[in-house]
Amino acid sequence: MYLRHTRRFKDGKSHVYWRLVRSVRRGRKVVQQTVAQLGELDAEGRARAEALARSIAGGTSQSCQGQLFDRAEASGSVAVKLDGVRLERSRSFGAVWLGWILWHALKLDEQCEALLAPQRETVGWAEVIAILVIGRLCEPSSELHVAEQWYRSTALEDLLGVAVEDIYDERLYRALDRLLPHKEAVEKHLVTRLGELFELDYDLLLYDVTSTYFEGVADPAIAKRGYSRDHRPDCVQVNIALVVSREGMPLGYEIFAGNTTDVTTVQQIVEKMEERFGKANRVWVMDRGMVSAENISWLNSTGRRYVIGTARSELGRFTQQITEKTDWRQIREDIEVKICRGPEGSETFLLCRSASRSEKEKAMHERFSRHIEEGLQSLGRRIERSKKLLERAELERQIGRLLGQNSRAAARYSISLLEDKTTPAGVKLKWNARPEWDDWARLTEGTYILRSNIHDWTDEQLWKTYIQLTEAEAAFRIHKSDLCIRPIWHHKQGRIKAHILICFLAYVLWKTLQQWQSRAGLGHSPRTILTEFSRIHSADIVLPLADGSKRELRLRCVVRPDREQELLLQRLGMTLPERLRPPAGTPNVVPT
């Protein structure tokens, strides 16, 4: 790996942006892959990044570190047998160490200890939960894989002080059962702690719903068939409603049965979040799937503020405003907006027109139209060549399937089957494109509409607020791709909910790391940092003594980072420990 820089000129000044790259062979070619964007930090940015690093890394339980880590200071000399020197117990250290630091920075160790006070257990439930969450962050897998393979391949045993033989699948499952009743207490704790670390105010709440599916049998109380966002209609699923801040930092979530429609969740989610965290003066941002006359009326009557996407069918109410070329304002290179007052005057509607979105929708319409026309032409030729009477119902089903597969352009066509006794088939296919559909498509391609009951915001403020809903969508992508929340293999309702809670906690660690690296000028991809740190290992250097005894000197060391890893550590304000203390009582080991 090596460093590369790009020089850019902006506002008459030269700016240098650094990135860490590695060479990767792909077939016969060697390409450069970016490991991290180091960016360009000014003095204020460096100061903020350093302050955050101190609050995260510097605040990690110093007493714990003192018990776990040793400095490699010479305390004497002994003779060893050089031909017997060996390396043992290699473990992945860097990624789990980073996860452990994040766990302590969020004070989840203290919170879990308080909620799950140790009683007669040989291993505290707080440590087992830490294993589950850090495992989900570093290498998402099943509890069985964590118990049988992953845990023993990492240095978490040294960091948490929990022996490998004490971690087995049944203990992990029971930890899920113990954690679930404390979901709301953990959420409240995280809201407070994240607010302290990142100065969050939660004045703007982004709300969205996704689904995740099951493999195998699941509790029918919540595992239902419904609209699958994972394109798995063959599987039962569960819906997850998530609320995050404008930065994508989580506030809380709720679980609904898989057949629950999005629009029916709004009142319940808003009331539950306000019950836990207070009403305050918040603005709710939701997509068009949450819109119904009942929800809009309820939000307005209860004095709650909102910015919501609106169905395209509402564009028909604003045909005149869309057609008029006046009052449109350019707020971005390819974004135009126009404020319109609602008919009743209680709402503000914002017409938005995107040039890039217009090109995309135009291409979609052309593609779907081409597919429909090719299908209709093929069906027409088959009818003409048929030498026997065709069933009208079967032909209508074929046309319906064709339109259903290309629904975005289905309304463009007028299609009819006419009786024709002069042909063996007995019917004739007739179709044509509606010119009025084309006119409306040209007028509205790339146009969408937002609605809000906030009247003192500018058009740009409304648009920017709604666009931040992408943070909630990004949260779902992280849950599904990076934290592997899907598919769910548990079949008991409690375990299903606990699995989602573990993924939620791992997401909190993920976003904490993302904020940390972003403020340190290291881009926005925690997976890149975790992958790079996973290459840092710890191992035991075993030195047999040359005094005729069978005693050995065992040094549990952390492999020194390479230059690029050291650079990442410096930017994050972290210092890699040099040595770990082997467990007391290790046989044939001389104390160091």
N, C-alpha and C positions, 0 to 999 in steps of 0.2 A: 504494500500500500504506500501511497505517497500523497503529498499535498499539491493541489492545483489552484490557481487563482484566476479570476476573471475581472478585467478592468472595465468599468462602465462610466460613462460621462452623463451626469444628470445635473441640471440647473447650473451648468458651467463649472461643476466640480467633478473631480475624478474619485471614484469609489472602487475599492478593491474587495471582492468577495471571495472567500476561501472555501474550499470543499475538500473532503477526504475521499480519495478514490482508490479502488483496487482493480487490478487486471484480472479478468475472468475469461477463460477460454470457452467459446461456444462453437463447437464443431471445429472448423479449421481457422476460425477467426478469434482474435483476442480483443475484447472490448473493455472499455472502462466503466466500472459500476460505482456509482456514488454511495459511499458508506454514510456520510453525514455532511449536511450543509453547515459550515462553520459561520457563514455570514460575516457581517461587519457590525461590530458593536461600538457605539460611541462611549464616552466616559460615563454618562448617566446609565446607559444600558449595562455596562460592565458592573457598575456599583449595585444596580438592582439584582443582577444575576448572582453576584457574590453574596448579597444579603439573603436571597432565597436559598442559596446553597448552604449558608450557615444555619438557617432555620430548619433545613431538612437534614443534611448530613451532619452538621455540627451538633444538632439537637438530639441525635440518636443516642439513647441510653449509654452514657459514658461508663457507668458502672458495669454494664453488660460487656462493653468492649474491653474493659480492663480485665475481666474474667476470661475472655475468649482469646485475646490477642497478646502476643509477646513481642517485644522488640528484639531484634537479632544482635544483642550486645554480647561481646566476648566476656566470659567469666572465668576463663582458665584454659588449660590445654590438656588433652588426653591422647594417647596413642591408639590408633585404629588399624584394623586390617584392611588395606586398600583393596585386596582382591575379593573382599566380602561386602563392599559397599554396594547398596542396591536402592532402587526406587520402588515404593509400594503405595498402594491406596490412592491412586490418582482419582480426583473428583473434580467435577465442574464447579467452579467457585464464583466467578464474577457475576453471572446473571442472578443467582439466588442471593448473593450478598447484596446486590442492588435492590432486589425485591424485599429482602429483610430490612434494609435501611428505609425503604418507603413504608413498610408496615409499621416501623417504629415512629417514623416522622408523622404519620397520621394518628399515632397513639392508639392504634387498634390493639396492640398488645395489652395496654392498660385497660382499655374498654372491655375486651374479652375476658380478662382476668376478673374484672369487677362483676360482669354479668354471669360468668361461669366459674364461680369461686371453687378452687380445688377442694375436694373432700377426701375420699379414700382412693382415688385413682392414682396409679403409678405414673401416668403421663397426663399432664394437664390438658383440658379440652382447648384452652387458648392456643397451645402449641400445635395441636392437631389441626385446628382451623387455619392457623398460619401456613401450615404445610399445604393444605388444600388450595388456599388462595394464591400463594406464591407459585405453586405448581401450575395453576390455571393461567397465571401471568406468563411464566417462562416456557412451559411446554404443555399446552392444554391436552389432557387425556383423561381416561376414566380413573375412578378410584382404585380399581384393580391394578392398572398399569402403574399408578403412583406407588402403590404398596409393593408391587413385585419387582419393578425395574427402576422407575425414575428416582425415587427418594434415595436409594442406595448408590446411585451414580452421581449424586450431588453432595456438596459440603454442608447442606442444611443440618445434618446430624451434629456437626461441630458448632453451628451458629445457634441452634435451638436446644442442644443438649439432649435430644431424644434419640435413643439408639435405634438402629435399623430394625432389629428384631421386635421392637415395640410398635412398629407401624405395620398394620395389616388391614385388609379391606374392611373387615367388620368394625374395627375401631374408627375408620374413616367414615363409614356409614352412620355410626352412632353419633359422631361429631356433627354430621348434618342435622340429625334429629335434635341435638342439644342447641344448635345455633338458631334454628328457624323461629322459635318463640320470641327471640330478641330482635327481630328484623327492624321494627320501628325505632327501638332504642339505638341501634347501630346507625340507622339513617340520620337520626337527630344529631348523634355525635359527629358524624361525617360532615354534615352541613356546617356545624360550628367550627370544626377543625379546618375544613377547606376554606371557610371564610377568613380564618386567622392567617392561613398561609398565603392566600392569594388575594386578599382584600375583596372578596366577593360580596355583592349586596343582594343578589337574587331579586332584583326589581323586575326583570324580564324573564318569564318562564316559557320554555319551548316544550310543547307537548305533542307526542306522536305515538303511534301504535304499530307494532310489528307482530309477527307470528313465528313460532318455531315448531318443528314437527317431531313426532316420535317414531322410533323404530321398535316394533314389538307391541305388546299389550300394555296399555296405560289406563289409569283410573278414569272411568267414563264420566266422572263428575266434572272434570275440566278438560279432558282430552276429547275434543269433538272435531268433526269435519266442518271446514268453513273455507273462506277465501284464503288461499295459500300464497303468501308473498314469496315463498321458497319454490314455487312451481311444483309442489308435491301434493296435488289433490287426492292422491291415493292414500295418504297418511293422515291420521288424526293429528291435531295440533292444539297448541295453547297460545293465547294472545298475551302480549306483554306491553303495557302502557308505561312509557318512561317520560319523566319530567326532568329537564336539564336547564342550566343557566345559559346565558348568551355565549359563554365560553365553552359550553358543552360539559360543564361540571355537573354531576348528578345531584338532584334533590331527593328523588324517590321514584318508586315504581309500584305498579300493581299488576296482578295477574287475573286474566279473565278466561272463561271457557273459549275453546277454539271457534265456536260458531257465533261469538258475540260480534256485532257490527260496531265499527268505530264510533258512530254517531251516538250510540247509547252509553258510552263510557264517560262523556264529558262532565256531566254534573257530578258523578261519583268521584272522579279524579280531582276536580277543582275543590270540592268540599273536603276530601280527605287531606289534600296537601295543605289547605288552609287550617284545618283542624290541628295538624301536627306542627306547622311552622308559622301560623298566624296569617291574617288576611293581608295586612300592610297595604301598600299602594302598588300592586303588581299589574303587569300587562301580560295577558296570555296570548301566545302565538300558536296557531294550529293550522293544519292544512285543510283542504276543501272537503276531505272525508269526514270532518267533524261538524259540517254545517247542516243544520236543519232549522226550520222555523221555530221549533220549540226551544232549541238550544240558544238561538239568537235572542229570543224573547226572554229566556231565563237569565242570560248574562246581562242584558240591559236592565231588566227589572230589579236585579240584585246589585246593580252598580259596579259590576266587574268590567274592567277594560280589556279590549281584545283587538288583535289584528289576525284576520282569518282569510285563507284562500277561498275562492268562490268557484262553483262549478261553471264550466264553459257555457252552459245553457243560459246563464244570467247575462251573457254578452248581448243577447237579443234585446234587452231592455235599454241598451246604450248604443243602438245602431247609429243614431244621429251624431252622438259625441265621437264615436269611432271614425265616422266618415269625415267629420269636420277636421280640417288641417290646422286649425288655430288652437292655442292653449296647450299644445303638447310641449313638454320641456325635456331637454336632453340632460340626464343626470349621470350617465356613463357613456362610454364610447358607442355602445350598441343598445342602450336602454333609453326609451322615451316614456314619460308618464304624464297622466292628466287626471286631476282631481275632479270628481263629480259628486254632487250631493244626492243622497237617496231621495226617493219620492216623498217619504214622510219627514225627511229632514233630520232624523235621529242618527243616521249613519253617514259616514264618508266612504265613498267608493273610489278606488284608485285604479284607473286603466293603465296597464303596463304593456309596452310593446318592445320585444327583443328581436334584433336583426338576426342574431345567430339562431335563436329559437325558430324564427320564421323560416329560415333556410332548412332547418331540420324537419319541421312539420311539412313543408312543401315536398321534400324528398320522400317523407313517409306517405303522404297522400298519393304521390306519383307511383310509388312502389305498390301500394295496396290496390290502386286503380288498375295497374298493369296486371296484377295477379287475378283480379276479378274478371277483367276483360278476356284474359287468356282462358280462364276457366269457362266463361260463358261461350266463347267461340268454340272451345273443345266440345262442350255439351251440345251446342247447336249443330255441329257437324255430326255428332253421334246420333242425334235425333233424325237428321236428314238421311243418314245411311241405314237407319234401322229398318229391318224387313218385317218387324212384328209390332203389334200394338204395345205401347209403353204405358206403364202405370203413372198417372198424373201425380199421385201422392209421393211416389219414390223420387220423381224429378224435383218436386218441391222441396223434399228433404235434402237433396243434393245441392240445390241452390241455397238453402238455408245454411248448410255447412260451409259453403264457399263464402258467403257473406259473413258468417260468424268468425271465420279464420282471418278475415280482412275487414274487421268492423270499423276501422277508422275511415274507410271510404265507402262503406256499405250504403249510406244514405244518398250517395251520388247517383245511384242507378234506379231506374224504373224498369222492373222486370215482370213479364207476364207470360203465361202459357196459354196459347189460343188453340181452340179446337180446330183441327184441319183434317177433314175426312178424305182429302185427296192424297194423303200420304199414308204409308203403312203404319207409321208411328201413331197417327191419330191426333198429334199435337204439333204445334209450331212455337218455337221460342222467339220472343220479341223483347228487345231491351234497348235502352238508350240512356245516355248520361243527361242529368238535369243541369241545364246551364245556370240556374239560380244557385245551385249548390256550389258550383265553381266560383261564382261571383262572391258568395259569402266566405268561401275558403280563402280567396285572395285577400279579402278585406280583413279577416280575423287571424290569419296564420301568424303565429308568434305573439298573439295578444292574449293576456290573461287579466283577471280582475281580483282585487283585494277589497275587503270591507272591514271597517273599524268604527267604533263609537268614540274615537279620540278625535277631537276637532282642532286641537291647538298644535298639532304636529305638521311639519312640512311634508310635501310629497316624497322627498328624498328620505326623511326619517321613517315614514311608513314602509317604503320599499326596503330600506336597509334592515328594518326590524324583521320583516317577513323572510327575507333572504337568510337570516340567521337560523331559520328552521333547519337549514342544512346541517347544523351541529347535532340536532337530534337524529337526523338520518345517518350521519357519520357514526354516532354512538351505536346504532344498530349494526352498521357494517363492521365495526370493531368487535362487537359481541359475537357476530356470526363468523367472521373470517379469522380474526386474530385470537379470540378467546374461545372459539368453537363451542358456542352454546347449543348448536344443533349438530346432529340430531340428539334428542333426549332418549336415553335408554332406561331410565328409572320408570317404574310402573306404579309406585305408591305416591299418593298425592303429596304427602309431606316431603318425600325425597325429591319429587319434581320441583317443588317450590324452593327447597334448600339448594338444589343444583343451580337454579336461577339466581339465588342470593349470592352464592359463591362467585358466579360469573359477574354479578353486579359489583362485588367487592374488588375483584380483579380489575374491573373497568375503572374503579376509583384509583387504584394504584397506577393503571395505565395513564389516566388523564393527569395524575400528579407528576409522573415522569415526563409526560408530554409538555406540560407547563414549565417544568424545570429545564428541560433541554431547549425549549423554545426561547426562554429568557436568557439561556447561556449561549444562544446563537448556534444551536446544533440541529436546526430543522424541526420537523414535526412528526418524526417516525420513531416511536419507542421500540418497535420491533427491530429496527436497525441497531439501536444501542444495545438491546438485550442480546441480539445475535453476536455482536462484536464482543461483549463482555463474557458471553458463554465460552469463549475461547480461552479465557483466563482460568487456569486450573490450580488446585492445591494438591500436594502430594507429600508422602512421608519419605524423608531421606534417612535410611537406616545405616548406621555406622557400627559394625562389630568392634568391641574393644579388644586391644592387643595385650590384655593382661592375663590371658589364659582362662578367663571365665567365659560364660555364655551370655554375658550381659551385652546389651546393645544401647547405643545412643540413637534415639528416634527424634528427628526434627520435622515437625509438620509445617511445611513452608508453602507460601503462595508464590506461584511462578511470576517472575517479574513481567510487567506488561511491555509490549513493544512500543516503539516511538509513537505510533498513531494512537494506540490505546492510552498511553500516558497523556497524550494531548487531550483526548476525550475526558479523562479523569480530571485534568487540570481545569478544563472549561466547566465541568460540573462541580468543581470545588471539593473533590473527594481525594482521599489518600488511601491507597490500597494497603491493607495490613501486610506485614512481612512474614509473621509466623502465627500459627494457631497452637493452642495448648492441647496436646493429646489427653484423652481422658485419664484421670488418676487411676492407678492400679493396673495399668497395662503391663503384662508380664514381660520380664527380662528387659525392662527399659530403665535406663539411668535417668533420674530426674534432671531437668535442665534449668 
